[in-house]
Amino acid sequence: MILIGRNLSPFVRRTAAVMNMVNAQYQQKMLSTADDQTEIKESNPIGRVPALILPDGETLIDSNAIIDYVIEEFDTSRQLLAIEGAERRKILRTTLLSHGVMEKSVAISYEQNRRPTEKIYPEWLMYLEAQLNQGLDALEKIASSSSEWLHGDTITLADITTVCLIDYLRIRMPDNIESKGISALLALSEKANAIDAIGKTRPNI
Ligand SMILES: N[C@@H](CCC(=O)N[C@@H](CS)C(=O)NCC(=O)O)C(=O)O
């Protein structure tokens, strides 16, 4: 299988980390959305990463759909996402909360870095930042009231997604990450990155 995209994208990184955790074998094409649009569009017509090309040529797009496939195919003991019931709903809720905050973080970065300064709309930026902060507060509450991992004694998709979000923020907002009051989330990131399958996906910036 070929994973398209660089781990600087938190969506690509969470996909790579899940694939490593379940021992799914893959190669990674480190394409960038800024520089490699033509090649990325061969896999995803709207030019977004990640995409996953399966051995028979079928191509999956969007980290959620790719992870859904990877878990179904390779996580036979369903360690990362319970197969049904309240446990599954809890893990999915936290996962999608982190995924939503990732989207807001990436939108903030695009607003700040991909527009000419005079075209940045400060009210919109403030709106996005409020969404980011509210999402982080909710995640911090979950992390500070959990024990081993966010949802139980074993690591799940919720932890992996949350850690990829936190590490992305460390890279994109290094100056104000400490002021966000997310000590439990920062500790979660340290702990998860000590697992080689996750730590080795950390982008070197
Ligand atoms: N919902 C998608 C979001 C993917 C996404 O927004 N990826 C960004 C990279 S961080 C991208 O490809 N941006 C380029 C663009 O939107 O044009 C997922 O979970 O995979």
PDBQT file of the ligand as one rigid body, heavy atoms in Angstrom, charges set to zero:
ROOT
HETATM    1  N1  LIG A 301     -10.987  15.462   6.466  1.00  0.00    +0.000 N 
HETATM    2  C1  LIG A 301      -9.694  15.274   5.836  1.00  0.00    +0.000 C 
HETATM    3  C2  LIG A 301      -8.870  16.536   5.960  1.00  0.00    +0.000 C 
HETATM    4  C3  LIG A 301      -7.593  16.448   5.126  1.00  0.00    +0.000 C 
HETATM    5  C4  LIG A 301      -6.916  17.793   4.943  1.00  0.00    +0.000 C 
HETATM    6  O1  LIG A 301      -7.515  18.863   5.118  1.00  0.00    +0.000 OA
HETATM    7  N2  LIG A 301      -5.626  17.749   4.593  1.00  0.00    +0.000 N 
HETATM    8  C5  LIG A 301      -4.895  18.957   4.346  1.00  0.00    +0.000 C 
HETATM    9  C6  LIG A 301      -3.431  18.793   4.761  1.00  0.00    +0.000 C 
HETATM   10  S1  LIG A 301      -3.209  19.043   6.461  1.00  0.00    +0.000 SA
HETATM   11  C7  LIG A 301      -4.893  19.217   2.853  1.00  0.00    +0.000 C 
HETATM   12  O2  LIG A 301      -4.781  18.302   2.075  1.00  0.00    +0.000 OA
HETATM   13  N3  LIG A 301      -4.992  20.492   2.455  1.00  0.00    +0.000 N 
HETATM   14  C8  LIG A 301      -4.941  20.925   1.118  1.00  0.00    +0.000 C 
HETATM   15  C9  LIG A 301      -6.220  21.522   0.654  1.00  0.00    +0.000 C 
HETATM   16  O3  LIG A 301      -7.239  21.440   1.378  1.00  0.00    +0.000 OA
HETATM   17  O4  LIG A 301      -6.213  22.061  -0.434  1.00  0.00    +0.000 OA
HETATM   18  C10 LIG A 301      -8.993  14.073   6.485  1.00  0.00    +0.000 C 
HETATM   19  O5  LIG A 301      -9.295  13.736   7.635  1.00  0.00    +0.000 OA
HETATM   20  O6  LIG A 301      -8.163  13.442   5.813  1.00  0.00    +0.000 OA
ENDROOT
TORSDOF 0
